[in-house]
């Protein structure tokens, strides 16, 4: 597995450049050198995957995304499955945060304030 040093996503070994930012991939990230990772969840689509990573990073949980096309001919921005990996030592904390994210998605949006 190779990593993008800029966006910290993971890719198959045969990929040389990050498809998102064009940066050359590296064999490992120095900040992850002594961390054992565990799979947190699978997510389809970049928006939710990046939302989860942002929340994890805001809570000081080391994480990265691994992505793979779900279809043979994926449509750009669709049909990509992301797997979120987190520091194994913080897996339970990450699961709790993931539950909070999923609960917030189930909430009804607040109505617009028409009085302004």
Secondary structure, DSSP 4 states (H G I P E B T S, - for coil): -EEETTT-EEE-TT--B-TTT-PBEES--GGGTT--EEEEEEEESHHHHHHHHHHHHHTT--EEEEEEESSTTPPTTSSEEEEEEEEGGGHHHHHHHHHHHHHHHHSPPPPP-TT-
